[in-house]
Amino acid sequence: LGAQQLPSNQVLAALSMFITLLVMGPTWKQVYQEGIVPYSNGEVELSDAWENGKKPLVSFMGRQIDRAGNTEDVWLFYRHLPPESLSLENSDGAELPTTYEDVPIQVLLPAFLLSELKTAFLIGFQIYLPFLILDLVVATVTTSMGMLMLPPTLLSLPFKLMLFVLVDGWRLIVGMLLNGISMTG
């Protein structure tokens, strides 16, 4: 928008926390029920609780990577994993992981983060592009009128705010974020 402190960082942090709670709530509930509760009751050992609790997170990250179409990120990190840390055979052997459950967590986590960063930049570009076009139009009009000393961003800010309000920008942004999340198994 060009407004440096609009909205404040506290508002953005609160919005992101609430969206995170909405999206990750079912996954964390499943982790709690499948990993923490059996371990707390003494039904399973710590290693089994870790494996059971890890499955919902691996499933969530795998769905997100697939939904974004970024499966090549997993193989990027998998190829650079030291051979001694592989539980399966590496590319020299015959077998590579076929499911995300077979991929080591130290590979899946950075692949998930990279996939989400790509998606975030695409959303940011979709938000930025209309405002850039508005800046260019205002700059062209002010230049053609001979107002070379007037910064175009000074004139375009009210138009950007009006555009953002008229198209219900917050709903569109949150809708894009939620549409990018696969919340079902």
NORGIFEN-V560623 format. One record per residue. SS is DSSP state (hx for helix, st for strand, lp for the rest). Layout:
BEGIN
[[SS] [SS]]
END
This chain:
BEGIN
[[lp] [lp] [lp] [lp] [lp] [lp] [lp] [lp] [hx] [hx] [hx] [hx] [hx] [hx] [hx] [hx] [hx] [hx] [hx] [hx] [hx] [hx] [hx] [hx] [hx] [hx] [hx] [hx] [hx] [hx] [hx] [hx] [hx] [hx] [hx] [hx] [hx] [hx] [hx] [hx] [lp] [lp] [lp] [lp] [lp] [hx] [hx] [hx] [hx] [hx] [hx] [hx] [hx] [hx] [hx] [hx] [hx] [hx] [hx] [hx] [hx] [hx] [hx] [hx] [hx] [hx] [hx] [hx] [lp] [lp] [hx] [hx] [hx] [hx] [hx] [hx] [hx] [hx] [hx] [lp] [lp] [lp] [hx] [hx] [hx] [lp] [lp] [lp] [lp] [lp] [lp] [lp] [lp] [lp] [lp] [lp] [lp] [lp] [lp] [hx] [hx] [hx] [lp] [lp] [hx] [hx] [hx] [hx] [hx] [hx] [hx] [hx] [hx] [hx] [hx] [hx] [hx] [hx] [hx] [hx] [hx] [hx] [hx] [hx] [hx] [hx] [hx] [hx] [hx] [hx] [hx] [hx] [hx] [hx] [hx] [hx] [hx] [hx] [hx] [hx] [hx] [hx] [hx] [hx] [lp] [lp] [lp] [lp] [lp] [lp] [lp] [hx] [hx] [hx] [hx] [hx] [hx] [hx] [hx] [hx] [hx] [hx] [hx] [hx] [hx] [hx] [lp] [lp] [hx] [hx] [hx] [hx] [hx] [hx] [hx] [hx] [hx] [hx] [hx] [lp] [lp] [lp] [lp] [lp] [lp]]
END
